[in-house]
């Protein structure tokens, strides 16, 4: 944390698909129903959106995901004076920019 803060470089994790834990994109598909999002429904044809959002992955327990831990690391870097960017990897438009709450 201190190294990133002191060098004034940017830490930009792609929390949506970070390795070492189940991909957080699966968390959103399991818990947020992006297939019902009106903006996605407006711009992505139903047939395509359904193939992108339904029955995507195996199920994991919430504590198995790594996004909360990674989010804390980002917060620690920022609180130490470092900089952070927003990385979402791009699988599903906008899904990687949602805020994770405990």
Biopython code that builds the backbone (N, CA, C, O; Angstrom):
import numpy as np
from Bio.PDB.StructureBuilder import StructureBuilder

atoms = [
    (1, "UNK", "N", (0.823, -1.174, 0.000)),
    (1, "UNK", "CA", (0.000, 0.000, 0.000)),
    (1, "UNK", "C", (0.879, 1.254, 0.000)),
    (1, "UNK", "O", (0.665, 2.199, -0.760)),
    (2, "UNK", "N", (1.871, 1.218, 0.882)),
    (2, "UNK", "CA", (2.747, 2.376, 1.020)),
    (2, "UNK", "C", (3.549, 2.619, -0.264)),
    (2, "UNK", "O", (3.753, 3.769, -0.653)),
    (3, "UNK", "N", (4.002, 1.552, -0.920)),
    (3, "UNK", "CA", (4.767, 1.693, -2.152)),
    (3, "UNK", "C", (3.946, 2.429, -3.212)),
    (3, "UNK", "O", (4.428, 3.381, -3.827)),
    (4, "UNK", "N", (2.712, 1.987, -3.421)),
    (4, "UNK", "CA", (1.861, 2.625, -4.422)),
    (4, "UNK", "C", (1.596, 4.073, -4.035)),
    (4, "UNK", "O", (1.634, 4.957, -4.890)),
    (5, "UNK", "N", (1.328, 4.324, -2.762)),
    (5, "UNK", "CA", (1.059, 5.693, -2.304)),
    (5, "UNK", "C", (2.267, 6.595, -2.519)),
    (5, "UNK", "O", (2.120, 7.720, -2.998)),
    (6, "UNK", "N", (3.441, 6.124, -2.178)),
    (6, "UNK", "CA", (4.648, 6.957, -2.301)),
    (6, "UNK", "C", (5.049, 7.221, -3.747)),
    (6, "UNK", "O", (5.542, 8.305, -4.060)),
    (7, "UNK", "N", (4.847, 6.258, -4.623)),
    (7, "UNK", "CA", (5.259, 6.438, -6.014)),
    (7, "UNK", "C", (4.254, 7.243, -6.827)),
    (7, "UNK", "O", (4.536, 7.640, -7.958)),
    (8, "UNK", "N", (3.072, 7.483, -6.243)),
    (8, "UNK", "CA", (2.005, 8.235, -6.921)),
    (8, "UNK", "C", (1.573, 7.567, -8.225)),
    (8, "UNK", "O", (1.049, 8.220, -9.128)),
    (9, "UNK", "N", (1.802, 6.251, -8.307)),
    (9, "UNK", "CA", (1.278, 5.496, -9.443)),
    (9, "UNK", "C", (-0.186, 5.159, -9.153)),
    (9, "UNK", "O", (-0.670, 5.357, -8.039)),
    (10, "UNK", "N", (-0.865, 4.660, -10.145)),
    (10, "UNK", "CA", (-2.269, 4.297, -9.979)),
    (10, "UNK", "C", (-2.407, 2.793, -9.825)),
    (10, "UNK", "O", (-1.768, 2.027, -10.546)),
    (11, "UNK", "N", (-3.231, 2.378, -8.897)),
    (11, "UNK", "CA", (-3.596, 0.982, -8.735)),
    (11, "UNK", "C", (-4.988, 0.833, -9.346)),
    (11, "UNK", "O", (-5.945, 1.455, -8.884)),
    (12, "UNK", "N", (-5.096, 0.011, -10.379)),
    (12, "UNK", "CA", (-6.376, -0.166, -11.073)),
    (12, "UNK", "C", (-6.701, -1.650, -11.167)),
    (12, "UNK", "O", (-6.433, -2.285, -12.186)),
    (13, "UNK", "N", (-7.281, -2.204, -10.100)),
    (13, "UNK", "CA", (-7.626, -3.616, -10.156)),
    (13, "UNK", "C", (-8.876, -3.852, -10.993)),
    (13, "UNK", "O", (-9.765, -3.003, -11.055)),
    (14, "UNK", "N", (-8.932, -4.989, -11.621)),
    (14, "UNK", "CA", (-10.169, -5.390, -12.293)),
    (14, "UNK", "C", (-10.883, -6.335, -11.342)),
    (14, "UNK", "O", (-10.845, -7.555, -11.503)),
    (15, "UNK", "N", (-11.532, -5.750, -10.354)),
    (15, "UNK", "CA", (-12.158, -6.514, -9.274)),
    (15, "UNK", "C", (-13.179, -7.501, -9.816)),
    (15, "UNK", "O", (-13.403, -8.552, -9.215)),
    (16, "UNK", "N", (-13.788, -7.183, -10.923)),
    (16, "UNK", "CA", (-14.813, -8.036, -11.514)),
    (16, "UNK", "C", (-14.292, -9.434, -11.842)),
    (16, "UNK", "O", (-15.025, -10.416, -11.721)),
    (17, "UNK", "N", (-13.038, -9.525, -12.252)),
    (17, "UNK", "CA", (-12.471, -10.817, -12.634)),
    (17, "UNK", "C", (-11.108, -11.058, -11.987)),
    (17, "UNK", "O", (-10.233, -11.673, -12.597)),
    (18, "UNK", "N", (-10.925, -10.580, -10.767)),
    (18, "UNK", "CA", (-9.653, -10.768, -10.078)),
    (18, "UNK", "C", (-9.422, -12.249, -9.798)),
    (18, "UNK", "O", (-10.353, -12.983, -9.465)),
    (19, "UNK", "N", (-8.188, -12.670, -9.936)),
    (19, "UNK", "CA", (-7.840, -14.067, -9.714)),
    (19, "UNK", "C", (-7.623, -14.337, -8.228)),
    (19, "UNK", "O", (-7.392, -13.416, -7.445)),
    (20, "UNK", "N", (-7.699, -15.607, -7.853)),
    (20, "UNK", "CA", (-7.516, -16.005, -6.469)),
    (20, "UNK", "C", (-8.837, -16.221, -5.736)),
    (20, "UNK", "O", (-8.845, -16.632, -4.576)),
    (21, "UNK", "N", (-9.940, -15.947, -6.403)),
    (21, "UNK", "CA", (-11.282, -16.139, -5.831)),
    (21, "UNK", "C", (-12.254, -16.267, -7.005)),
    (21, "UNK", "O", (-11.893, -15.963, -8.142)),
    (22, "UNK", "N", (-13.479, -16.713, -6.738)),
    (22, "UNK", "CA", (-14.455, -16.744, -7.839)),
    (22, "UNK", "C", (-14.630, -15.351, -8.440)),
    (22, "UNK", "O", (-14.552, -14.346, -7.733)),
    (23, "UNK", "N", (-14.861, -15.303, -9.719)),
    (23, "UNK", "CA", (-15.025, -14.008, -10.381)),
    (23, "UNK", "C", (-16.267, -13.293, -9.854)),
    (23, "UNK", "O", (-17.341, -13.885, -9.749)),
    (24, "UNK", "N", (-16.105, -12.030, -9.531)),
    (24, "UNK", "CA", (-17.201, -11.238, -8.983)),
    (24, "UNK", "C", (-18.317, -11.024, -9.991)),
    (24, "UNK", "O", (-19.448, -10.750, -9.589)),
    (25, "UNK", "N", (-18.045, -11.137, -11.280)),
    (25, "UNK", "CA", (-19.138, -11.015, -12.239)),
    (25, "UNK", "C", (-20.205, -12.066, -11.952)),
    (25, "UNK", "O", (-21.393, -11.810, -12.149)),
    (26, "UNK", "N", (-19.791, -13.248, -11.487)),
    (26, "UNK", "CA", (-20.766, -14.283, -11.134)),
    (26, "UNK", "C", (-21.626, -13.846, -9.956)),
    (26, "UNK", "O", (-22.818, -14.147, -9.906)),
    (27, "UNK", "N", (-21.019, -13.134, -9.006)),
    (27, "UNK", "CA", (-21.763, -12.608, -7.861)),
    (27, "UNK", "C", (-22.912, -11.719, -8.345)),
    (27, "UNK", "O", (-24.039, -11.835, -7.863)),
    (28, "UNK", "N", (-22.618, -10.834, -9.300)),
    (28, "UNK", "CA", (-23.656, -9.931, -9.805)),
    (28, "UNK", "C", (-24.740, -10.688, -10.553)),
    (28, "UNK", "O", (-25.923, -10.372, -10.423)),
    (29, "UNK", "N", (-24.347, -11.681, -11.331)),
    (29, "UNK", "CA", (-25.355, -12.461, -12.046)),
    (29, "UNK", "C", (-26.240, -13.239, -11.072)),
    (29, "UNK", "O", (-27.433, -13.415, -11.317)),
    (30, "UNK", "N", (-25.653, -13.702, -9.967)),
    (30, "UNK", "CA", (-26.407, -14.463, -8.981)),
    (30, "UNK", "C", (-27.314, -13.596, -8.117)),
    (30, "UNK", "O", (-28.365, -14.061, -7.675)),
    (31, "UNK", "N", (-26.929, -12.343, -7.868)),
    (31, "UNK", "CA", (-27.616, -11.524, -6.874)),
    (31, "UNK", "C", (-28.323, -10.282, -7.391)),
    (31, "UNK", "O", (-29.178, -9.746, -6.686)),
    (32, "UNK", "N", (-28.014, -9.808, -8.565)),
    (32, "UNK", "CA", (-28.541, -8.524, -9.009)),
    (32, "UNK", "C", (-29.458, -8.569, -10.227)),
    (32, "UNK", "O", (-30.023, -7.536, -10.586)),
    (33, "UNK", "N", (-29.626, -9.693, -10.865)),
    (33, "UNK", "CA", (-30.508, -9.845, -12.037)),
    (33, "UNK", "C", (-30.252, -8.807, -13.135)),
    (33, "UNK", "O", (-31.164, -8.061, -13.492)),
    (34, "UNK", "N", (-29.037, -8.745, -13.673)),
    (34, "UNK", "CA", (-28.769, -7.768, -14.731)),
    (34, "UNK", "C", (-29.600, -8.012, -15.988)),
    (34, "UNK", "O", (-29.755, -7.111, -16.812)),
    (35, "UNK", "N", (-30.132, -9.213, -16.140)),
    (35, "UNK", "CA", (-30.970, -9.499, -17.308)),
    (35, "UNK", "C", (-32.265, -8.693, -17.292)),
    (35, "UNK", "O", (-32.948, -8.601, -18.312)),
    (36, "UNK", "N", (-32.606, -8.112, -16.151)),
    (36, "UNK", "CA", (-33.823, -7.306, -16.042)),
    (36, "UNK", "C", (-33.538, -5.799, -16.103)),
    (36, "UNK", "O", (-34.464, -4.991, -16.028)),
    (37, "UNK", "N", (-32.282, -5.424, -16.235)),
    (37, "UNK", "CA", (-31.918, -4.010, -16.262)),
    (37, "UNK", "C", (-32.493, -3.333, -17.505)),
    (37, "UNK", "O", (-32.227, -3.780, -18.621)),
    (38, "UNK", "N", (-33.279, -2.260, -17.335)),
    (38, "UNK", "CA", (-33.918, -1.620, -18.484)),
    (38, "UNK", "C", (-32.930, -1.046, -19.504)),
    (38, "UNK", "O", (-33.206, -1.077, -20.703)),
    (39, "UNK", "N", (-31.793, -0.527, -19.055)),
    (39, "UNK", "CA", (-30.811, 0.024, -19.999)),
    (39, "UNK", "C", (-30.210, -1.087, -20.859)),
    (39, "UNK", "O", (-30.072, -0.935, -22.073)),
    (40, "UNK", "N", (-29.852, -2.209, -20.218)),
    (40, "UNK", "CA", (-29.313, -3.319, -20.991)),
    (40, "UNK", "C", (-30.361, -3.850, -21.953)),
    (40, "UNK", "O", (-30.049, -4.154, -23.105)),
    (41, "UNK", "N", (-31.605, -3.966, -21.491)),
    (41, "UNK", "CA", (-32.688, -4.463, -22.350)),
    (41, "UNK", "C", (-32.918, -3.543, -23.543)),
    (41, "UNK", "O", (-33.311, -3.993, -24.620)),
    (42, "UNK", "N", (-32.671, -2.258, -23.342)),
    (42, "UNK", "CA", (-32.882, -1.308, -24.442)),
    (42, "UNK", "C", (-31.828, -1.457, -25.536)),
    (42, "UNK", "O", (-32.141, -1.340, -26.721)),
    (43, "UNK", "N", (-30.586, -1.713, -25.143)),
    (43, "UNK", "CA", (-29.477, -1.678, -26.098)),
    (43, "UNK", "C", (-28.976, -3.042, -26.553)),
    (43, "UNK", "O", (-28.290, -3.142, -27.570)),
    (44, "UNK", "N", (-29.312, -4.098, -25.807)),
    (44, "UNK", "CA", (-28.839, -5.431, -26.187)),
    (44, "UNK", "C", (-30.065, -6.285, -26.505)),
    (44, "UNK", "O", (-30.976, -6.372, -25.682)),
    (45, "UNK", "N", (-30.109, -6.912, -27.675)),
    (45, "UNK", "CA", (-31.261, -7.753, -28.017)),
    (45, "UNK", "C", (-31.500, -8.840, -26.962)),
    (45, "UNK", "O", (-30.550, -9.405, -26.420)),
    (46, "UNK", "N", (-32.754, -9.124, -26.682)),
    (46, "UNK", "CA", (-33.133, -10.092, -25.642)),
    (46, "UNK", "C", (-32.428, -11.422, -25.798)),
    (46, "UNK", "O", (-31.926, -11.975, -24.819)),
    (47, "UNK", "N", (-32.382, -11.940, -27.004)),
    (47, "UNK", "CA", (-31.758, -13.240, -27.223)),
    (47, "UNK", "C", (-30.278, -13.232, -26.829)),
    (47, "UNK", "O", (-29.780, -14.203, -26.260)),
    (48, "UNK", "N", (-29.592, -12.155, -27.129)),
    (48, "UNK", "CA", (-28.177, -12.043, -26.795)),
    (48, "UNK", "C", (-27.993, -11.815, -25.296)),
    (48, "UNK", "O", (-27.148, -12.459, -24.673)),
    (49, "UNK", "N", (-28.766, -10.915, -24.717)),
    (49, "UNK", "CA", (-28.643, -10.625, -23.290)),
    (49, "UNK", "C", (-28.914, -11.877, -22.458)),
    (49, "UNK", "O", (-28.216, -12.142, -21.480)),
    (50, "UNK", "N", (-29.917, -12.633, -22.846)),
    (50, "UNK", "CA", (-30.229, -13.859, -22.104)),
    (50, "UNK", "C", (-29.069, -14.852, -22.136)),
    (50, "UNK", "O", (-28.799, -15.507, -21.129)),
    (51, "UNK", "N", (-28.385, -14.977, -23.262)),
    (51, "UNK", "CA", (-27.245, -15.892, -23.319)),
    (51, "UNK", "C", (-26.067, -15.376, -22.503)),
    (51, "UNK", "O", (-25.213, -16.157, -22.084)),
    (52, "UNK", "N", (-26.016, -14.075, -22.275)),
    (52, "UNK", "CA", (-24.918, -13.476, -21.519)),
    (52, "UNK", "C", (-25.161, -13.497, -20.008)),
    (52, "UNK", "O", (-24.204, -13.441, -19.237)),
    (53, "UNK", "N", (-26.418, -13.575, -19.572)),
    (53, "UNK", "CA", (-26.711, -13.382, -18.155)),
    (53, "UNK", "C", (-27.377, -14.561, -17.457)),
    (53, "UNK", "O", (-27.434, -14.574, -16.227)),
    (54, "UNK", "N", (-27.866, -15.517, -18.164)),
    (54, "UNK", "CA", (-28.588, -16.621, -17.514)),
    (54, "UNK", "C", (-27.721, -17.868, -17.408)),
    (54, "UNK", "O", (-26.975, -18.203, -18.328)),
    (55, "UNK", "N", (-27.830, -18.541, -16.285)),
    (55, "UNK", "CA", (-27.116, -19.791, -16.005)),
    (55, "UNK", "C", (-25.647, -19.717, -16.387)),
    (55, "UNK", "O", (-25.132, -20.564, -17.117)),
    (56, "UNK", "N", (-25.001, -18.713, -15.890)),
    (56, "UNK", "CA", (-23.630, -18.447, -16.285)),
    (56, "UNK", "C", (-22.601, -19.301, -15.569)),
    (56, "UNK", "O", (-21.624, -19.725, -16.187)),
    (57, "UNK", "N", (-22.790, -19.562, -14.296)),
    (57, "UNK", "CA", (-21.683, -20.160, -13.559)),
    (57, "UNK", "C", (-22.186, -21.005, -12.401)),
    (57, "UNK", "O", (-23.377, -21.041, -12.089)),
    (58, "UNK", "N", (-21.245, -21.671, -11.787)),
    (58, "UNK", "CA", (-21.587, -22.383, -10.570)),
    (58, "UNK", "C", (-21.826, -21.388, -9.445)),
    (58, "UNK", "O", (-21.451, -20.221, -9.554)),
    (59, "UNK", "N", (-22.441, -21.842, -8.377)),
    (59, "UNK", "CA", (-22.772, -20.957, -7.261)),
    (59, "UNK", "C", (-21.667, -20.991, -6.221)),
    (59, "UNK", "O", (-21.054, -22.031, -5.979)),
    (60, "UNK", "N", (-21.423, -19.840, -5.609)),
    (60, "UNK", "CA", (-20.433, -19.721, -4.545)),
    (60, "UNK", "C", (-21.080, -19.039, -3.350)),
    (60, "UNK", "O", (-22.052, -18.297, -3.497)),
    (61, "UNK", "N", (-20.544, -19.289, -2.189)),
    (61, "UNK", "CA", (-20.983, -18.571, -0.997)),
    (61, "UNK", "C", (-20.451, -17.145, -1.058)),
    (61, "UNK", "O", (-19.364, -16.923, -1.592)),
    (62, "UNK", "N", (-21.184, -16.177, -0.527)),
    (62, "UNK", "CA", (-20.731, -14.780, -0.597)),
    (62, "UNK", "C", (-19.313, -14.576, -0.051)),
    (62, "UNK", "O", (-18.553, -13.777, -0.598)),
    (63, "UNK", "N", (-18.955, -15.285, 1.014)),
    (63, "UNK", "CA", (-17.628, -15.080, 1.607)),
    (63, "UNK", "C", (-16.493, -15.660, 0.770)),
    (63, "UNK", "O", (-15.324, -15.409, 1.064)),
    (64, "UNK", "N", (-16.812, -16.424, -0.255)),
    (64, "UNK", "CA", (-15.773, -16.969, -1.127)),
    (64, "UNK", "C", (-15.259, -15.947, -2.134)),
    (64, "UNK", "O", (-14.147, -16.079, -2.644)),
    (65, "UNK", "N", (-16.055, -14.943, -2.418)),
    (65, "UNK", "CA", (-15.659, -13.925, -3.394)),
    (65, "UNK", "C", (-14.578, -13.014, -2.810)),
    (65, "UNK", "O", (-14.507, -12.836, -1.594)),
    (66, "UNK", "N", (-13.748, -12.446, -3.662)),
    (66, "UNK", "CA", (-12.640, -11.614, -3.216)),
    (66, "UNK", "C", (-12.860, -10.120, -3.348)),
    (66, "UNK", "O", (-11.977, -9.345, -2.981)),
    (67, "UNK", "N", (-14.022, -9.679, -3.866)),
    (67, "UNK", "CA", (-14.181, -8.251, -4.158)),
    (67, "UNK", "C", (-14.173, -7.363, -2.916)),
    (67, "UNK", "O", (-13.719, -6.222, -2.991)),
    (68, "UNK", "N", (-14.658, -7.850, -1.789)),
    (68, "UNK", "CA", (-14.642, -7.031, -0.576)),
    (68, "UNK", "C", (-13.210, -6.803, -0.112)),
    (68, "UNK", "O", (-12.844, -5.693, 0.273)),
    (69, "UNK", "N", (-12.403, -7.858, -0.150)),
    (69, "UNK", "CA", (-10.993, -7.748, 0.253)),
    (69, "UNK", "C", (-10.236, -6.815, -0.699)),
    (69, "UNK", "O", (-9.459, -5.969, -0.257)),
    (70, "UNK", "N", (-10.462, -6.971, -1.987)),
    (70, "UNK", "CA", (-9.796, -6.103, -2.959)),
    (70, "UNK", "C", (-10.251, -4.649, -2.799)),
    (70, "UNK", "O", (-9.446, -3.725, -2.913)),
    (71, "UNK", "N", (-11.534, -4.456, -2.536)),
    (71, "UNK", "CA", (-12.036, -3.099, -2.306)),
    (71, "UNK", "C", (-11.373, -2.449, -1.105)),
    (71, "UNK", "O", (-11.064, -1.258, -1.127)),
    (72, "UNK", "N", (-11.154, -3.241, -0.043)),
    (72, "UNK", "CA", (-10.461, -2.709, 1.135)),
    (72, "UNK", "C", (-9.030, -2.335, 0.793)),
    (72, "UNK", "O", (-8.530, -1.312, 1.259)),
    (73, "UNK", "N", (-8.365, -3.148, -0.014)),
    (73, "UNK", "CA", (-6.998, -2.826, -0.423)),
    (73, "UNK", "C", (-6.954, -1.502, -1.185)),
    (73, "UNK", "O", (-6.059, -0.686, -0.963)),
    (74, "UNK", "N", (-7.904, -1.291, -2.068)),
    (74, "UNK", "CA", (-7.971, -0.026, -2.804)),
    (74, "UNK", "C", (-8.179, 1.134, -1.827)),
    (74, "UNK", "O", (-7.506, 2.160, -1.924)),
    (75, "UNK", "N", (-9.106, 0.968, -0.893)),
    (75, "UNK", "CA", (-9.360, 2.022, 0.099)),
    (75, "UNK", "C", (-8.106, 2.307, 0.922)),
    (75, "UNK", "O", (-7.800, 3.466, 1.198)),
    (76, "UNK", "N", (-7.380, 1.263, 1.315)),
    (76, "UNK", "CA", (-6.150, 1.455, 2.092)),
    (76, "UNK", "C", (-5.116, 2.244, 1.297)),
    (76, "UNK", "O", (-4.435, 3.108, 1.849)),
    (77, "UNK", "N", (-4.995, 1.952, 0.013)),
    (77, "UNK", "CA", (-4.050, 2.692, -0.834)),
    (77, "UNK", "C", (-4.444, 4.162, -0.909)),
    (77, "UNK", "O", (-3.597, 5.043, -0.762)),
    (78, "UNK", "N", (-5.700, 4.424, -1.132)),
    (78, "UNK", "CA", (-6.181, 5.811, -1.234)),
    (78, "UNK", "C", (-5.997, 6.540, 0.098)),
    (78, "UNK", "O", (-5.562, 7.691, 0.114)),
    (79, "UNK", "N", (-6.323, 5.884, 1.212)),
    (79, "UNK", "CA", (-6.158, 6.511, 2.530)),
    (79, "UNK", "C", (-4.694, 6.771, 2.860)),
    (79, "UNK", "O", (-4.388, 7.651, 3.665)),
    (80, "UNK", "N", (-3.784, 6.014, 2.247)),
    (80, "UNK", "CA", (-2.347, 6.228, 2.451)),
    (80, "UNK", "C", (-1.804, 7.315, 1.520)),
    (80, "UNK", "O", (-0.607, 7.600, 1.523)),
    (81, "UNK", "N", (-2.689, 7.919, 0.726)),
    (81, "UNK", "CA", (-2.263, 8.974, -0.185)),
    (81, "UNK", "C", (-2.041, 8.505, -1.609)),
    (81, "UNK", "O", (-1.596, 9.285, -2.451)),
    (82, "UNK", "N", (-2.338, 7.254, -1.893)),
    (82, "UNK", "CA", (-2.165, 6.712, -3.240)),
    (82, "UNK", "C", (-3.341, 7.037, -4.146)),
    (82, "UNK", "O", (-4.286, 7.719, -3.748)),
    (83, "UNK", "N", (-3.265, 6.549, -5.339)),
    (83, "UNK", "CA", (-4.295, 6.801, -6.345)),
    (83, "UNK", "C", (-4.848, 5.481, -6.853)),
    (83, "UNK", "O", (-4.142, 4.474, -6.901)),
    (84, "UNK", "N", (-6.106, 5.498, -7.227)),
    (84, "UNK", "CA", (-6.740, 4.288, -7.734)),
    (84, "UNK", "C", (-7.598, 4.631, -8.938)),
    (84, "UNK", "O", (-8.159, 5.723, -9.033)),
    (85, "UNK", "N", (-7.688, 3.686, -9.848)),
    (85, "UNK", "CA", (-8.539, 3.847, -11.018)),
    (85, "UNK", "C", (-9.653, 2.817, -10.961)),
    (85, "UNK", "O", (-9.678, 1.955, -10.082)),
    (86, "UNK", "N", (-10.568, 2.916, -11.903)),
    (86, "UNK", "CA", (-11.698, 1.996, -11.974)),
    (86, "UNK", "C", (-11.465, 1.036, -13.126)),
    (86, "UNK", "O", (-11.441, 1.442, -14.288)),
    (87, "UNK", "N", (-11.293, -0.236, -12.801)),
    (87, "UNK", "CA", (-11.114, -1.251, -13.826)),
    (87, "UNK", "C", (-12.281, -2.213, -13.788)),
    (87, "UNK", "O", (-12.639, -2.706, -12.719)),
    (88, "UNK", "N", (-12.884, -2.490, -14.936)),
    (88, "UNK", "CA", (-14.048, -3.380, -14.905)),
    (88, "UNK", "C", (-13.923, -4.549, -15.871)),
    (88, "UNK", "O", (-14.781, -5.431, -15.851)),
    (89, "UNK", "N", (-12.932, -4.599, -16.687)),
    (89, "UNK", "CA", (-12.606, -5.705, -17.575)),
    (89, "UNK", "C", (-13.528, -5.822, -18.776)),
    (89, "UNK", "O", (-13.100, -6.349, -19.803)),
    (90, "UNK", "N", (-14.749, -5.368, -18.706)),
    (90, "UNK", "CA", (-15.594, -5.252, -19.880)),
    (90, "UNK", "C", (-16.463, -6.422, -20.278)),
    (90, "UNK", "O", (-16.992, -6.410, -21.390)),
    (91, "UNK", "N", (-16.647, -7.429, -19.450)),
    (91, "UNK", "CA", (-17.512, -8.533, -19.845)),
    (91, "UNK", "C", (-18.945, -8.085, -20.114)),
    (91, "UNK", "O", (-19.515, -8.413, -21.155)),
    (92, "UNK", "N", (-19.518, -7.353, -19.197)),
    (92, "UNK", "CA", (-20.893, -6.884, -19.316)),
    (92, "UNK", "C", (-20.885, -5.385, -19.059)),
    (92, "UNK", "O", (-20.366, -4.934, -18.038)),
    (93, "UNK", "N", (-21.443, -4.626, -19.958)),
    (93, "UNK", "CA", (-21.403, -3.177, -19.874)),
    (93, "UNK", "C", (-21.904, -2.680, -18.523)),
    (93, "UNK", "O", (-23.041, -2.945, -18.133)),
    (94, "UNK", "N", (-21.036, -1.953, -17.815)),
    (94, "UNK", "CA", (-21.414, -1.310, -16.573)),
    (94, "UNK", "C", (-21.385, -2.167, -15.331)),
    (94, "UNK", "O", (-21.373, -1.626, -14.225)),
    (95, "UNK", "N", (-21.373, -3.477, -15.462)),
    (95, "UNK", "CA", (-21.491, -4.322, -14.275)),
    (95, "UNK", "C", (-20.283, -4.202, -13.355)),
    (95, "UNK", "O", (-20.423, -4.358, -12.142)),
    (96, "UNK", "N", (-19.117, -3.934, -13.896)),
    (96, "UNK", "CA", (-17.920, -3.814, -13.070)),
    (96, "UNK", "C", (-17.805, -2.523, -12.321)),
    (96, "UNK", "O", (-16.867, -2.350, -11.542)),
    (97, "UNK", "N", (-18.727, -1.601, -12.525)),
    (97, "UNK", "CA", (-18.649, -0.317, -11.838)),
    (97, "UNK", "C", (-19.655, -0.212, -10.706)),
    (97, "UNK", "O", (-19.793, 0.854, -10.106)),
    (98, "UNK", "N", (-20.355, -1.280, -10.403)),
    (98, "UNK", "CA", (-21.303, -1.267, -9.297)),
    (98, "UNK", "C", (-20.558, -1.260, -7.978)),
    (98, "UNK", "O", (-19.471, -1.827, -7.875)),
    (99, "UNK", "N", (-21.125, -0.630, -6.981)),
    (99, "UNK", "CA", (-20.510, -0.544, -5.664)),
    (99, "UNK", "C", (-20.887, -1.781, -4.861)),
    (99, "UNK", "O", (-22.042, -2.208, -4.854)),
    (100, "UNK", "N", (-19.897, -2.345, -4.191)),
    (100, "UNK", "CA", (-20.121, -3.524, -3.368)),
    (100, "UNK", "C", (-20.353, -3.071, -1.932)),
    (100, "UNK", "O", (-19.567, -2.300, -1.382)),
    (101, "UNK", "N", (-21.428, -3.550, -1.333)),
    (101, "UNK", "CA", (-21.730, -3.244, 0.067)),
    (101, "UNK", "C", (-21.644, -4.512, 0.886)),
    (101, "UNK", "O", (-22.017, -5.590, 0.424)),
    (102, "UNK", "N", (-21.150, -4.379, 2.107)),
    (102, "UNK", "CA", (-21.132, -5.527, 3.038)),
    (102, "UNK", "C", (-22.451, -5.605, 3.763)),
    (102, "UNK", "O", (-22.649, -6.494, 4.591)),
]
sb = StructureBuilder()
sb.init_structure("model")
sb.init_model(0)
sb.init_chain("A")
sb.init_seg("    ")
for serial, (resi, resn, name, xyz) in enumerate(atoms, 1):
    if name == "N":
        sb.init_residue(resn, " ", resi, " ")
    sb.init_atom(name, np.array(xyz, "f"), 0.0, 1.0, " ", f" {name:<3s}", serial, name[0])
structure = sb.get_structure()
